[in-house]
Amino acid sequence: MSRRRIVPAIVVEGKYDKIRLENIVDAVILVTGGFRIYHNRDLLALIRHYAETTGIVILTDADAAGFQIRGFLKGAIPEGKIYHVYVPGIHGKERRKREPSAEGLLGVEGMDDAVLMQALERAGVFDETPPDRPNDITPALLYTYGLAGTPDCAAKRQVLLSALALPPHLSTRGLCEVLGTMTCAAELPAFLQVHMPAENGKAAAL
């Protein structure tokens, strides 16, 4: 089955949920790390960014912990578009685990393709149309502007991340994905001139 494109970013609890979804959808997928999201300001800021630009899909497990995380995220995102996607409470155990969860329910990672796709379709996440601009920001393009693969790229990237109020530890791939919600390759030079602070009274060297 070919992967279906989803415009909104998807928020899941764990890395195995992300791996599971990457098999069936083409989307930005963010991992909360379970309850660690409560104290991860950088990730919350990134989730809020996607909520206000592409929209976000909250897809947590059907157990009490999943609903608690869902409720926290809902309260932590004051603006933007949120799709709540729910998986059914199916009893069972994922193959990688020795024991079932405390409530004996399968998590997102344990759901069949058809179940996950039905849940996503029911929430209307496939109805969003991609933006008119192409999603063509790549690591190679960032290299062209000294933001990846160069001796001082980390420092330059931190300047840009700070200017855009993005997490300081955002990966190069993550930066490409976020920039894709703000600009495109053709407009990137002008975008960087605006958002990279001046150095010594001159425009930042790009």
DRENFILO-461373 format. One line per field, with one value per residue (C-alpha): residue number from 1; residue in one letter; x, y negated, z. Coordinates in steps of 0.1 Angstrom, whole numbers, plus 5000, padded with zeros to 4 digits. Each point is the difference from the previous one (the first is absolute). Layout:
num: NUM	...
residuo: A	...
xx: X	...
yy: Y	...
zz: Z	...
//
This chain:
num: 1	2	3	4	5	6	7	8	9	10	11	12	13	14	15	16	17	18	19	20	21	22	23	24	25	26	27	28	29	30	31	32	33	34	35	36	37	38	39	40	41	42	43	44	45	46	47	48	49	50	51	52	53	54	55	56	57	58	59	60	61	62	63	64	65	66	67	68	69	70	71	72	73	74	75	76	77	78	79	80	81	82	83	84	85	86	87	88	89	90	91	92	93	94	95	96	97	98	99	100	101	102	103	104	105	106	107	108	109	110	111	112	113	114	115	116	117	118	119	120	121	122	123	124	125	126	127	128	129	130	131	132	133	134	135	136	137	138	139	140	141	142	143	144	145	146	147	148	149	150	151	152	153	154	155	156	157	158	159	160	161	162	163	164	165	166	167	168	169	170	171	172	173	174	175	176	177	178	179	180	181	182	183	184	185	186	187	188	189	190	191	192	193	194	195	196	197	198	199	200	201	202	203	204	205	206
residuo: M	S	R	R	R	I	V	P	A	I	V	V	E	G	K	Y	D	K	I	R	L	E	N	I	V	D	A	V	I	L	V	T	G	G	F	R	I	Y	H	N	R	D	L	L	A	L	I	R	H	Y	A	E	T	T	G	I	V	I	L	T	D	A	D	A	A	G	F	Q	I	R	G	F	L	K	G	A	I	P	E	G	K	I	Y	H	V	Y	V	P	G	I	H	G	K	E	R	R	K	R	E	P	S	A	E	G	L	L	G	V	E	G	M	D	D	A	V	L	M	Q	A	L	E	R	A	G	V	F	D	E	T	P	P	D	R	P	N	D	I	T	P	A	L	L	Y	T	Y	G	L	A	G	T	P	D	C	A	A	K	R	Q	V	L	L	S	A	L	A	L	P	P	H	L	S	T	R	G	L	C	E	V	L	G	T	M	T	C	A	A	E	L	P	A	F	L	Q	V	H	M	P	A	E	N	G	K	A	A	A	L
xx: 5000	5014	5003	4974	5010	4988	5004	4996	5028	4993	5007	5005	5012	5030	5026	4984	4967	5020	5016	4966	4984	5030	4990	4966	5001	5023	5000	5020	4998	5009	5006	4990	5020	4970	4997	5033	4980	4989	5034	5013	4994	5019	4978	4969	5010	5006	4966	4983	5018	4986	4965	5000	5014	4992	4978	5007	4986	5001	5001	5006	4993	4965	5011	4997	5036	4993	4969	5019	5027	4973	4983	5032	5008	4965	5005	5035	4990	4980	4999	5000	4983	4998	4988	4992	5005	4990	5010	4976	5006	5012	5013	5033	5038	5026	5024	5031	4987	5003	4969	4969	4994	4985	4965	5006	4993	5019	5017	5002	5030	4979	4972	4994	5004	4963	4991	5025	4989	4963	5007	5019	4973	4972	5017	5003	5038	5003	4977	5027	5015	5037	5012	5005	5038	5021	5016	5035	5022	5027	5032	5020	4983	5008	5036	5000	4992	5025	4972	5011	5033	5023	5024	4979	4966	4989	5006	4981	4972	4996	4997	4972	4983	5000	4987	4971	4994	5006	5016	5038	5006	4978	5017	5009	4972	4976	5011	4993	4965	4992	5015	4977	4970	5014	5017	5014	5034	4995	4990	5025	5028	4976	4985	5035	5009	4969	5004	5037	5011	5025	5037	5021	4975	5000	4976	5008	5023	4980
yy: 5000	4966	4974	4973	4963	4982	4963	4995	5011	5031	5002	5034	5013	5022	5008	5033	4982	4978	5029	5017	4969	4994	5033	4987	4961	4973	4973	4982	5021	4986	5022	4988	5026	5008	4977	4984	4975	4984	4985	4997	4963	5002	5028	4983	4969	5021	5016	4966	4989	5028	4995	4965	5008	5034	5012	5030	5035	5013	5038	5016	5034	5010	5004	4975	4987	4993	4980	4981	4990	4991	4978	4983	4992	4986	4976	4991	4989	4968	4994	5019	5031	5033	5033	5025	5036	5029	5036	5027	5017	5034	5024	5016	4997	4986	5027	4981	4999	5028	4989	4981	4964	4994	4998	5028	4979	4997	4967	4981	5022	5031	4989	5015	4978	5000	4990	4971	4988	5002	4979	4974	4998	4997	4969	4984	4996	5008	4972	4973	4989	4995	4963	4984	4997	5031	5018	4998	4989	5027	5005	4994	4966	4991	5010	4974	4973	5013	5014	5037	5019	4970	4992	4972	5014	5008	4964	4986	5025	4989	4964	5009	5023	4972	4975	5023	5010	5037	5027	4996	5037	5003	5023	4990	5021	4985	4965	5009	5011	4969	4977	5018	4986	4964	4996	5019	5004	4971	4977	5013	4974	4971	5019	5004	4964	4990	5024	5003	4971	4975	5005	4970	4978	5021	5026	5034	5019	5027
zz: 5000	4990	5028	5000	5005	5031	5002	5037	5023	5021	5037	5015	5034	4991	4974	4991	4993	4976	4983	4996	4984	4976	4983	4989	4999	4987	5027	5026	5032	5034	5031	5034	5019	5021	5031	4992	4978	5032	5006	4964	4991	4968	4986	5012	4981	4969	5004	5003	4969	4980	5015	4988	4965	4987	5029	5022	5005	5035	4999	5034	5014	5012	5037	5029	4994	4964	5008	5027	4975	4975	5025	5009	4964	4994	5029	4989	4965	5002	4963	4968	4986	5018	4987	5027	4986	5022	4998	5014	5033	4987	5025	4992	5001	4976	4987	5013	5036	5025	5019	4990	5012	5034	4984	4976	4969	4968	4994	4967	4990	5003	4977	4966	4969	4993	5036	4999	4966	5010	5031	4980	4973	5025	5015	4966	5000	4963	4991	5004	4967	4997	4999	4966	5006	4995	5030	4985	5029	5003	5020	4968	4997	5036	4992	4973	5026	5026	5022	4997	4994	5005	5029	5013	4991	5035	5011	4970	5005	5036	4989	4977	5025	5026	4975	4991	5037	4991	5022	5002	4995	4969	4975	4965	4986	5026	4989	4964	5009	5020	4973	4975	5019	4998	4966	4970	4983	4976	5029	5025	4994	5007	5030	5015	4994	5020	5029	5004	5023	4987	5009	5006	4984	4968	4988	5013	4976	4983
//
